[in-house]
Amino acid sequence: MPSAVLYFTYLLVMAAGLFCFYKAYRTRLDTPVHKRWGITGTSLSLAGITVVLVGAWLWGWRVEERLPDVVRFHRRAAYAGTGLLILTAVTGALRLSIHRRLYLVFLPVYVVVLLTAVVGYRP
């Protein structure tokens, strides 16, 4: 897959996930709607992450790195963000009280991961 196509497709999917998380936050008082947005955002994000990792490992898909230092930071932050994504989803599904506070960490980390991808891999 061409590098630019993978770059823009991935950013589009992850931005859609961010939009869903924003909508989930905005509808947090309406639990059924909140859950739909959160589940959709989580599904989009995990699918995007999976496709990129599997594509890189199995098919050798690569996006050219423009700023290697930013990309290294992006990858570390992406692992943390993925862990936070899973933790937020699980605590929400279990209705744990910490779920309400995790967005204070998760959303900023997700935004940083997205922005560092934009900068570090730009075509």
LINLIN-V951748 format. One record per run of one state. SS is the DSSP state (a for helix, b for strand, c for the rest). FROM is the first residue (numbers start at 1). TO is the last residue. If there is no record, write none. Layout:
ss:SS from:FROM to:TO
ss:SS from:FROM to:TO
This chain:
ss:c from:1 to:2
ss:a from:3 to:26
ss:c from:27 to:30
ss:a from:31 to:59
ss:c from:60 to:67
ss:a from:68 to:93
ss:c from:94 to:98
ss:a from:99 to:121
ss:c from:122 to:123
